[in-house]
Every structure is written in structure tokens, then in C-alpha cells.
Amino acid sequence: MKSKFAVSLAAAALMLPLSAFAGNKNSSNVEIPEKVVVNGQQLTPGTYKVEWNGTAPNVEVSILQGHKTVAQAPAQLVNRTFDQQAIVTHQNKSGVNVLDQIQLKNKELDLSVRSGANSTHNPATTSGS
């Protein structure tokens, strides 16, 4: 009986670090001040949680409102220093604002998939986690 308990305890001890690592996501909160499109999904103004997973520089960005994922997109993660957090957008041919970058304190998530677009810098009040 003691050996079954010891094996169970040892297995639980081994799983604990793995479960802690699996739940370790990079994230920050960001304020989106205007309607924007992310990978075909329109987001309304508001506060969103941004999470990213993967091996830099290639990551997958998830944008959540509450606990619900409202948009996902591939991105490039770049270490940079910014004075304030912001979003960068451009207007497509239809006049729709498309999210290109999320600039955090020491990181930039580049969601743009094309080069040479006219982008506008939109400072946003955010809080990190």
C-alpha cells in the first residue's frame, strides 16, 4: 500500500513542473481605441488580453476578451524598448483599420504580413501582466 502511495506521490511531483510550464504564457493587456481587424476578425474598441506562444521570433498571438479568444494571428516577436505601449494600424483599400503591431514595454508583436503599408501609430493605455 505504501509503495502505491509513493509511486503516486512521485508521479504527481514530476507532473507539477510540467503543468506549471504549460500554463506559463506571455501576455499583456492592451487598450484598442478604435475598430480594427485582426486576421479577418473585427475588434471593437476596448481592453483585450494579448497572449503569445512559440519560439521567437515566430509566435502565435491570441487576442482575448474576457476568457474568449476573439482573434488569432501569426506574428514576429522582436525585443525593443518603447516609451509607452501602443498599437500600429494601417487602412486597407476599403478604409478598414488593420492591426499591424502591438508595441509593449520591451517587445513588439508584428502582425503585418506585407511591407510598405502606410501605418499610423496609436498610443494606447495598457497594463502588462
Secondary structure, DSSP 4 states (H G I P E B T S, - for coil): -HHHHHHHHHHHHHHHHHHHHHT--EEEEEEE-S-EEETTEEE-SEEEEEEEESSTTEEEEEEEETTEEEEEEEEEEEE---SS-EEEEEE-TTS-EEEEEEE-SSEEEE---SSS--EEEEE---EE-
